[in-house]
Amino acid sequence: MNQIIIHVDMDAFYASVEIRDNPALKGKPLIIGSLPQERGVVATCSYEARKYGVHSAMNIKEAYRLCPQGVYMHPNFDKYRTVSNQLHAIWNTYATASEYIALDEAYLDVTESAGDWEHACEFARNIKKRTLDELGLTCSVGVAYSKTAAKTASEEKKPDGYFEIPTAEDFISLIIDRDVRVLYTVGEKTAEKLNRAGILTVRDIQERQEEIIRTFGKQGQWMVQQAFGIDDRRVSPYKPEDAKSISREMTFQEDVDDYGFIADALLLLAISVERRAERVSLYGEGVTLKITYSDMKSITRSKIIPSTRSAVTIYEEAVRLLEQVQRKAVRLVGVGIYHLTGEYGRQLRFDDFMPEVKEQQEEKTRYALETLGRRYGLDFAGNLDKIFHGETLYRTIEYMRKHRP
């Protein structure tokens, strides 16, 4: 039996959750991300804001220029994760395999659970109904024979849309005379390169496939396959160990040239990385430091280390890397671990046999936090759980930046 895949994509997810929880925001151009006076970008925005040209990843200053009357809010990721888990619970009812692309988007394999096309379409309509009835949110849903076609289908009638693409012939008929950007593998730069060669539509890709493969290599082969509706990829459930790294970064609202303060910020970021790694039971065999300077030049430094997720170890290695970089004003700093391994996929270390070593690491982290707290007049011990949730961490580091001794 051929695959049957449902693609679900929430409509302006963060904004929709905020509007659901505060109906006074309904009908207003709501922009979630940084505030206009801050550095940063738009995370998402309501459809009312999009009418002004605002879109995700846009610089927040440009968004404010286009839409000064908008309502600007910081994102509440803890809330969105909670809602995302509720969505997944609904979606998983229908799927034998689920591949989550983000908090608000997923591919669902319903080939076996539905059994046939009619039941799959019934599943898709039920997903839309239950998402609205149980969570008060709308989503756009596509049902198709492949992942590419299912994503295209969900985009076809957005927002609050529903669309079916049963076969490759239906897919080709739908997109053949559309702009090459309809293929999700064709980004802005690729489209520009294609356009310069006179390749404007999917039909052009079909007719000039050999030229495209010569020019773009493997990407070109995949592009041509998509243009002919060929996609046999399976829905692949995400596993934490598939991640390449776990990291946390911070963009300062003003450039910072005090590297002592940057080291202090690294401690909090390292603890956040440790907590994320603990949640998914992963360790890292390397530490990375990322710096973006005020001139927007970014550098990354890394070091292989014995397997760890200890915050104090991550912090100490990151500070050593920090000592080696060029000292000029910094806009962004980040720290992470890579070469991830699971509980059973790593080599045993000395501290696996000596629990007191782990206790010493935890004690060193506590001592470092207490020292940091005294330096900035903060009570980390009493507010630790809150500090490492989303926006609060950013506010804490910004407070430290403004009040550094």
C-alpha positions as CSV (number, residue, x, y, z in Angstrom):
1,M,0.0,0.0,0.0
2,N,1.3,3.5,-0.8
3,Q,2.1,5.9,2.0
4,I,-0.6,8.3,3.3
5,I,0.8,11.2,5.2
6,I,-0.9,14.1,7.0
7,H,1.0,17.3,7.5
8,V,-0.3,19.6,10.3
9,D,0.8,23.2,10.7
10,M,-0.6,25.5,13.3
11,D,-1.7,28.9,12.2
12,A,0.6,31.7,13.6
13,F,1.1,29.4,16.7
14,Y,2.6,31.7,19.3
15,A,0.3,34.6,18.4
16,S,-2.8,32.4,18.3
17,V,-2.1,31.0,21.8
18,E,-1.7,34.6,23.1
19,I,-4.9,35.7,21.4
20,R,-6.8,32.6,22.7
21,D,-5.6,33.5,26.3
22,N,-6.3,37.2,25.9
23,P,-9.3,37.8,23.5
24,A,-8.6,41.5,23.7
25,L,-5.7,40.9,21.3
26,K,-8.0,39.5,18.6
27,G,-8.0,41.4,15.4
28,K,-4.9,43.4,16.3
29,P,-1.5,43.2,14.6
30,L,0.3,41.1,17.3
31,I,4.0,40.6,17.0
32,I,5.8,38.1,19.1
33,G,9.6,38.4,19.6
34,S,11.7,41.2,20.8
35,L,10.3,44.6,21.8
36,P,10.8,47.6,19.4
37,Q,13.4,49.2,21.6
38,E,15.4,45.9,21.9
39,R,17.7,44.0,19.6
40,G,16.2,40.9,18.1
41,V,13.8,39.6,15.5
42,V,10.2,38.6,15.0
43,A,9.5,35.0,16.2
44,T,6.0,35.0,14.7
45,C,3.1,37.4,14.2
46,S,-0.6,37.4,13.7
47,Y,-2.1,37.5,10.2
48,E,-3.2,41.1,10.8
49,A,0.5,42.0,11.3
50,R,1.4,40.2,8.1
51,K,-0.8,42.5,6.1
52,Y,1.8,45.2,6.9
53,G,4.6,43.1,5.6
54,V,5.8,41.8,8.9
55,H,7.1,38.3,8.9
56,S,9.1,35.8,11.0
57,A,12.9,36.4,11.3
58,M,12.5,40.1,10.4
59,N,14.6,42.5,12.4
60,I,12.3,44.0,15.0
61,K,13.3,47.5,14.1
62,E,12.1,46.9,10.5
63,A,8.9,45.4,11.9
64,Y,8.2,48.5,14.0
65,R,8.9,50.7,11.0
66,L,6.3,48.8,9.0
67,C,3.8,48.4,11.8
68,P,4.3,51.0,14.6
69,Q,0.7,50.4,15.8
70,G,1.4,46.7,16.5
71,V,1.2,45.0,19.8
72,Y,4.7,43.7,20.7
73,M,5.2,40.9,23.2
74,H,8.0,38.6,24.3
75,P,7.4,34.9,23.6
76,N,6.4,32.6,26.5
77,F,8.1,29.4,25.5
78,D,7.0,27.5,28.6
79,K,3.4,28.1,27.7
80,Y,3.9,27.2,24.0
81,R,5.7,23.9,25.0
82,T,2.8,23.0,27.2
83,V,0.3,23.6,24.4
84,S,2.5,21.8,22.0
85,N,2.5,18.7,24.2
86,Q,-1.3,18.9,24.2
87,L,-1.4,19.1,20.4
88,H,0.9,16.1,20.1
89,A,-1.3,14.1,22.4
90,I,-4.2,14.7,19.9
91,W,-2.2,14.1,16.8
92,N,-0.6,10.9,18.1
93,T,-4.0,9.4,18.5
94,Y,-4.2,9.0,14.7
95,A,-0.6,8.2,13.7
96,T,1.6,5.2,13.7
97,A,4.7,7.5,13.5
98,S,5.0,11.2,14.1
99,E,7.8,13.5,13.0
100,Y,7.7,16.9,14.8
101,I,9.4,19.7,12.8
102,A,8.8,22.3,15.5
103,L,6.5,22.9,18.4
104,D,3.6,23.6,16.0
105,E,4.2,21.4,13.0
106,A,4.3,17.6,12.3
107,Y,4.2,14.9,9.7
108,L,1.9,12.0,10.7
109,D,2.1,8.6,9.0
110,V,-1.4,7.2,9.0
111,T,-0.9,4.6,6.3
112,E,-1.6,1.6,8.6
113,S,-3.8,3.3,11.2
114,A,-6.2,4.7,8.6
115,G,-6.0,1.8,6.2
116,D,-7.2,3.7,3.2
117,W,-7.5,7.2,1.7
118,E,-11.0,7.9,2.9
119,H,-10.2,7.1,6.5
120,A,-7.0,9.1,6.3
121,C,-9.0,12.2,5.2
122,E,-11.5,11.5,8.1
123,F,-8.5,11.5,10.5
124,A,-7.3,14.8,9.1
125,R,-10.7,16.5,9.5
126,N,-10.9,15.1,13.1
127,I,-7.5,16.5,13.9
128,K,-8.7,20.0,12.8
129,K,-11.9,19.7,14.8
130,R,-10.3,18.4,18.0
131,T,-7.5,21.0,17.8
132,L,-10.2,23.7,17.7
133,D,-12.7,22.1,20.1
134,E,-10.2,21.0,22.8
135,L,-7.5,23.7,22.5
136,G,-9.2,26.6,20.9
137,L,-6.7,26.9,18.1
138,T,-6.8,26.5,14.3
139,C,-4.5,24.5,12.2
140,S,-3.9,23.9,8.5
141,V,-3.9,20.2,7.4
142,G,-2.7,18.5,4.2
143,V,-3.3,14.9,3.3
144,A,-1.1,13.4,0.6
145,Y,0.9,10.5,-0.8
146,S,4.3,11.9,0.3
147,K,5.9,14.3,2.7
148,T,6.5,17.0,0.1
149,A,3.0,16.8,-1.2
150,A,1.5,16.8,2.3
151,K,3.4,20.0,3.2
152,T,2.4,21.6,0.0
153,A,-1.2,20.7,0.7
154,S,-1.2,22.2,4.2
155,E,0.1,25.5,2.7
156,E,-2.6,25.5,0.0
157,K,-5.5,27.0,2.0
158,K,-3.8,28.6,5.0
159,P,-5.0,29.8,7.5
160,D,-7.4,27.2,8.9
161,G,-7.1,25.2,5.7
162,Y,-7.6,21.7,4.5
163,F,-6.4,20.2,1.2
164,E,-5.8,16.8,-0.3
165,I,-3.2,15.6,-2.9
166,P,-3.9,11.9,-3.5
167,T,-1.3,11.2,-6.3
168,A,1.9,12.5,-7.9
169,E,-0.1,13.4,-11.0
170,D,-2.4,15.6,-8.8
171,F,0.7,17.2,-7.2
172,I,2.3,18.0,-10.6
173,S,-0.9,19.4,-12.0
174,L,-1.2,21.7,-9.0
175,I,2.3,23.2,-9.0
176,I,3.7,22.8,-12.6
177,D,3.2,26.4,-13.6
178,R,4.0,27.9,-10.2
179,D,7.2,29.8,-9.2
180,V,10.1,27.5,-8.3
181,R,9.8,28.6,-4.7
182,V,6.8,26.3,-4.3
183,L,9.3,23.5,-3.9
184,Y,10.4,23.8,-0.3
185,T,14.1,22.8,-1.2
186,V,14.3,26.0,-3.3
187,G,15.3,28.9,-1.0
188,E,15.8,32.5,-1.9
189,K,19.4,32.2,-3.1
190,T,18.7,29.1,-5.1
191,A,15.7,30.7,-6.7
192,E,17.8,33.7,-7.7
193,K,20.3,31.5,-9.3
194,L,17.6,29.5,-11.2
195,N,15.9,32.8,-12.3
196,R,19.1,34.2,-13.7
197,A,19.3,31.1,-15.9
198,G,15.7,31.7,-17.0
199,I,14.2,28.9,-14.9
200,L,11.2,30.4,-13.4
201,T,8.6,27.7,-12.9
202,V,8.4,24.0,-12.0
203,R,7.7,23.3,-15.6
204,D,11.1,24.9,-16.4
205,I,12.8,22.6,-13.9
206,Q,11.2,19.5,-15.6
207,E,12.3,20.7,-19.0
208,R,15.9,21.5,-18.0
209,Q,16.5,18.8,-15.5
210,E,19.9,17.7,-16.8
211,E,21.2,21.3,-16.7
212,I,19.9,21.7,-13.1
213,I,21.6,18.5,-12.0
214,R,24.9,19.5,-13.5
215,T,24.7,22.9,-11.8
216,F,23.4,22.0,-8.4
217,G,24.6,18.4,-7.9
218,K,22.7,16.4,-5.3
219,Q,20.5,19.4,-4.5
220,G,19.6,19.6,-8.1
221,Q,18.7,15.9,-8.3
222,W,16.4,16.3,-5.3
223,M,14.9,19.4,-6.9
224,V,14.1,17.5,-10.1
225,Q,12.6,14.6,-8.2
226,Q,10.3,17.0,-6.3
227,A,9.3,18.7,-9.6
228,F,8.1,15.3,-10.8
229,G,6.3,14.5,-7.6
230,I,8.8,11.8,-6.5
231,D,9.4,11.6,-2.7
232,D,9.5,8.2,-0.9
233,R,10.9,9.5,2.4
234,R,9.4,8.0,5.5
235,V,8.1,9.8,8.6
236,S,11.0,9.6,11.0
237,P,10.1,10.2,14.7
238,Y,12.6,12.5,16.3
239,K,14.9,11.0,18.9
240,P,16.9,13.3,21.2
241,E,20.1,11.5,20.4
242,D,19.6,12.6,16.7
243,A,20.5,16.1,17.7
244,K,23.9,17.3,16.7
245,S,24.3,19.7,19.7
246,I,22.6,21.3,22.7
247,S,23.3,25.0,23.1
248,R,22.1,28.2,24.6
249,E,22.9,31.7,23.5
250,M,22.2,35.3,24.5
251,T,22.0,38.5,22.5
252,F,22.8,41.5,24.6
253,Q,20.7,44.6,24.2
254,E,23.9,46.7,24.2
255,D,27.4,45.6,23.0
256,V,29.6,44.3,25.9
257,D,33.4,44.7,26.2
258,D,33.6,43.5,29.8
259,Y,34.8,39.9,29.4
260,G,34.5,39.2,33.1
261,F,30.8,39.8,32.7
262,I,30.7,37.6,29.6
263,A,32.2,34.8,31.6
264,D,29.5,35.4,34.3
265,A,26.8,35.1,31.6
266,L,28.5,31.9,30.4
267,L,27.9,30.3,33.8
268,L,24.1,30.7,33.5
269,L,24.1,29.6,29.9
270,A,26.1,26.5,30.9
271,I,23.7,25.6,33.6
272,S,20.8,25.9,31.1
273,V,22.7,23.6,28.7
274,E,23.2,21.1,31.6
275,R,19.5,21.1,32.3
276,R,18.5,20.6,28.7
277,A,21.0,17.7,28.4
278,E,19.6,16.1,31.6
279,R,16.0,16.2,30.3
280,V,17.0,14.1,27.3
281,S,19.6,12.0,29.1
282,L,22.5,13.1,26.8
283,Y,26.1,13.9,27.3
284,G,28.5,15.9,25.2
285,E,32.1,15.0,24.2
286,G,32.9,18.5,23.1
287,V,32.2,22.1,24.2
288,T,31.6,25.0,21.8
289,L,31.8,28.8,22.4
290,K,30.1,31.1,20.0
291,I,30.8,34.9,19.8
292,T,29.2,37.5,17.6
293,Y,31.0,40.8,17.7
294,S,29.4,44.2,17.3
295,D,30.4,44.3,13.6
296,M,28.3,41.1,13.2
297,K,31.3,38.9,12.6
298,S,30.7,35.5,14.3
299,I,33.3,33.0,15.4
300,T,33.0,29.6,17.0
301,R,35.6,27.9,19.1
302,S,35.4,24.3,20.3
303,K,37.3,21.7,22.3
304,I,37.0,17.9,22.6
305,I,36.6,16.8,26.2
306,P,35.7,13.6,28.1
307,S,32.0,12.9,28.1
308,T,30.0,15.3,30.3
309,R,27.0,17.4,30.9
310,S,28.3,19.0,34.1
311,A,27.5,22.8,34.0
312,V,30.7,23.7,35.8
313,T,32.8,21.6,33.4
314,I,31.0,23.2,30.4
315,Y,31.5,26.6,31.9
316,E,35.2,26.2,32.7
317,E,36.0,24.9,29.2
318,A,34.0,27.8,27.7
319,V,35.9,30.3,29.7
320,R,39.2,28.8,28.6
321,L,38.0,29.2,25.0
322,L,36.9,32.8,25.8
323,E,40.4,33.6,26.9
324,Q,41.7,32.8,23.5
325,V,39.4,34.9,21.3
326,Q,40.0,38.5,20.1
327,R,38.8,41.0,22.6
328,K,36.4,43.5,21.2
329,A,32.8,44.5,21.8
330,V,30.4,41.5,21.8
331,R,26.8,41.4,20.7
332,L,26.0,37.7,21.3
333,V,27.5,34.9,23.3
334,G,26.6,31.2,23.3
335,V,27.8,27.9,24.7
336,G,27.0,24.3,23.9
337,I,28.0,20.7,23.9
338,Y,28.3,18.5,20.8
339,H,29.2,14.9,19.8
340,L,26.2,13.9,21.9
341,T,25.9,10.4,23.3
342,G,23.2,8.7,25.4
343,E,23.4,7.2,28.9
344,Y,24.5,3.8,27.4
345,G,26.3,5.1,24.4
346,R,29.3,6.8,26.2
347,Q,32.4,5.4,27.7
348,L,32.3,5.1,31.5
349,R,34.3,7.7,33.3
350,F,36.0,7.9,36.6
351,D,33.1,9.8,38.2
352,D,30.7,7.0,37.1
353,F,32.4,4.9,39.7
354,M,33.0,7.7,42.2
355,P,29.7,9.4,43.0
356,E,31.6,11.9,45.2
357,V,33.2,13.4,42.0
358,K,29.7,14.2,40.7
359,E,28.8,15.7,44.1
360,Q,31.9,17.8,43.9
361,Q,30.9,19.1,40.5
362,E,27.5,20.0,41.8
363,E,29.0,21.7,44.8
364,K,31.3,23.7,42.5
365,T,28.3,24.8,40.5
366,R,26.4,25.9,43.7
367,Y,29.4,27.8,44.9
368,A,29.9,29.6,41.6
369,L,26.2,30.6,41.6
370,E,26.4,31.8,45.1
371,T,29.5,33.9,44.2
372,L,27.6,35.3,41.2
373,G,24.6,36.1,43.3
374,R,26.6,38.1,45.8
375,R,28.3,40.0,42.9
376,Y,25.0,41.1,41.4
377,G,22.7,41.0,44.4
378,L,20.6,38.1,43.1
379,D,19.2,35.1,44.9
380,F,19.9,32.3,42.6
381,A,19.2,29.6,45.2
382,G,15.7,30.7,45.8
383,N,14.8,31.2,42.1
384,L,16.9,28.7,40.2
385,D,14.0,26.8,38.6
386,K,12.4,30.0,37.3
387,I,15.7,31.5,36.1
388,F,16.4,28.8,33.5
389,H,13.0,29.0,31.9
390,G,12.9,30.9,28.6
391,E,12.6,34.7,28.9
392,T,13.6,34.8,32.6
393,L,17.1,33.8,31.8
394,Y,17.5,36.6,29.3
395,R,16.0,39.1,31.8
396,T,18.4,37.9,34.4
397,I,21.5,38.3,32.3
398,E,20.3,41.7,31.1
399,Y,19.8,42.8,34.7
400,M,23.4,41.6,35.4
401,R,24.6,43.6,32.4
402,K,23.0,46.8,33.6
403,H,24.2,46.3,37.2
404,R,27.6,44.7,36.8
405,P,30.0,46.0,39.5
